[in-house]
Every structure is written in C-alpha cells, then in structure tokens.
Amino acid sequence: MKTVNRNYKDSLFRDIFNNEERLAEIYTGLLNDPISPHDIQLTTLDWTFFTGIRNDVSFIVKEKHIVLLEHQSTCNENMPLRLLMYIAELYRRYVDADAIYRQTRILLPAPKFYVFYNGEKEMPAQWPLRLSDAFDGNEGDIELVAEVININEAPHRLIFEKCRALKAYSVFVAQFRGYVRNGKSLEEAVSLAVRYCVENDYLGDYFRQRQKEEVFDMMNFVWNQERALEIRAEEAMQQGMEKGMEKGMEKGMEKGMEKGMAETQQMILRVFPLLRKNMPLAEISEKTGCAIEYLQQLKAAMQ
C-alpha cells in the first residue's frame, strides 16, 4: 500500500489516475486508439525546490503522444498558461540537454491537453480553452488548446461510456457532496461515499486498498482549497460593501450611505466575473465605469 506523504498531499484525482491501467482506459476513450498499460510511461511532475512545478497527471504513449490531464473544480481561464509551463518542463526533461544544439531534428511526442471539470457550477459537456485568448486580441505566434471535459455525474456522458474509472470518480464525488449537503461531516461523508463505491463496484479495488483516513486527508485538502477561494470572494465583496459605506458616510447622509452600499454591491456583482477571467483592468473599467484603483483593490483582495 502506498504511504501518504503528510508533508505534501495529493488530490484524490491525482492519486487515483497516476495509474497505467486507468490511464490506458482514458487514453483509449479520448483518442479512440486502443492501447495497453504497458504502452504508458508516467511522467507526472512532482514539486521540487528547483522547479516549483507540479501537475496532476502526464504520461507518454509509445513515444507518439505526451498527454497532460488536469482536474479542476473551478473554471480557471489560466489553464492553457499552466499547461504551457508543464509541457515546457516535460520536454526539457525528455530531451538531452546537449541535443538541442545539434542540427538533426529532435523528434518529440505530440502533446495532448485535457482538463476534467467537476465543479458545482453548471457548465457545458465540453469546451476549449485557448492560450491565445490571453493575448488581449493581439496576434501571436503560439497556440495551445486544452479541451475541457465535464465529468460531473449526468446521464449520457460519452466519456463515461468509454471510461468507467472516470465515471466511478464522478460517482464518488457526487455521493460525497450529497452527504455533505445533507448535514454529514466531511469524515462521515467520505466514509459513506467510500462504502457506496465499494458496494457498487465504483473503483472498488482502489477504495478497498486505501484506508478511509487517507481518502479523507485527500478530500479534506481539496475541500479546504475550494472553501479558501469562496472565502476570498466573500472577503472581496465585504470590502467593497465597506468601501461603499465609507463613501456614503463621507456624504453625511444616511440615504447616500444606503445608496453607496447598493451601488457597490451591484458594481461588485458586475466586475467580479470579469476579474476572475483576468480581463485587463482598463477594459473592465471602460465596460463598468469602475475606477481602476478600486479594481486593483478588489483584485488584490481576491488573491
């Protein structure tokens, strides 16, 4: 049994899918190209002091493809940039340091990028994220396209028909969230979700090998990360409301204060999604009429 590294926790997704048999199933399902686990070479990056880079899952298939899989529970528009950094580091490790100075072309496995989304926000079944969207309309000489695939439990998901391991992971997360919504503690929710998956043969072999405490540690780590993002958003809104109150008080009128609060709330509701998309502040200011200085304060509060 694998020992959990208490100093640097894996996510449950990372722990489950850094596995040749499950990845062979995913690759076959995504590219309609049947392979065996023996065709896979794991290349997942573990964090080091020198690189500071760590991805979820990456692997090479027959020297033909290098596949990067990322798991997200929030919609992150910066995934193409992150994937660019990952693939650069993977190619750096793949190629001999002196080889790039030779005249003979170096053959590389072609990259394939996928992001598996299972957040609670309603999203399409599949959509692309492009690096060029970050160029602010300027033409560039590089592109990276990541295909985002929604793996939330839902009927008629094509990827689930091709990959039972992904469906099983989705079932576990849905069970866990359902128990939490019904008032169970995180520990109870993990225990009940594990029992459900074992009894119904959803990644039963994996969950039978893992102690419930290990699964809880991994789920708790990710859950706390998600909650931290929510708290930052709440703090940003609260700061905006407080600023609106201050502005109203400066006018010395209770009506002005109330109006300032209401206007500030409406302003935050308009600008917050644009800030999360990393839209340039000047463009947000032009669209919403919000001062750039105030946008900078909101953005800082979200980080």
Secondary structure as UniProt FT lines:
FT   TURN            6..7
FT   HELIX           12..17
FT   HELIX           20..31
FT   HELIX           37..39
FT   STRAND          40..42
FT   TURN            49..51
FT   STRAND          57..61
FT   TURN            62..64
FT   STRAND          65..72
FT   TURN            77..78
FT   HELIX           79..94
FT   TURN            97..98
FT   HELIX           99..101
FT   STRAND          110..117
FT   STRAND          126..130
FT   HELIX           131..135
FT   TURN            136..137
FT   STRAND          145..150
FT   TURN            155..156
FT   HELIX           158..162
FT   HELIX           164..181
FT   TURN            182..183
FT   HELIX           186..199
FT   TURN            200..201
FT   HELIX           204..209
FT   HELIX           212..251
FT   HELIX           254..276
FT   TURN            277..278
FT   HELIX           281..288
FT   HELIX           292..302
//
